[in-house]
Amino acid sequence: MGYNMPKGDYKSVTLKEELVDRVGQAIRRAGTYHSIAEFVSEAVRLRLETTEKTIEKQIKAREAEDADRAFLRWLAEFQS
């Protein structure tokens, strides 16, 4: 099956055939997506948003822990 990539900044990925078949069946039943590529792009975008939010929370938590440790070091030195 020869498939030509659309022009522009695109990359291809390889997925298990079973997964692609399941996506195809789901979008045919739901009728909300025009293609498997559209579905996969949105799924990746949504997962990436979730992952980025998680990373941001982790960074903020680490920064807060670092600030707490710095304050406790300062307090210990101040009390000495």
PyMOL commands that set and color helices and strands:
alter all, ss='L'
color gray80, all
select helices_A, chain A and resi 17-30+36-79
alter helices_A, ss='H'
color red, helices_A
deselect
rebuild
show_as cartoon
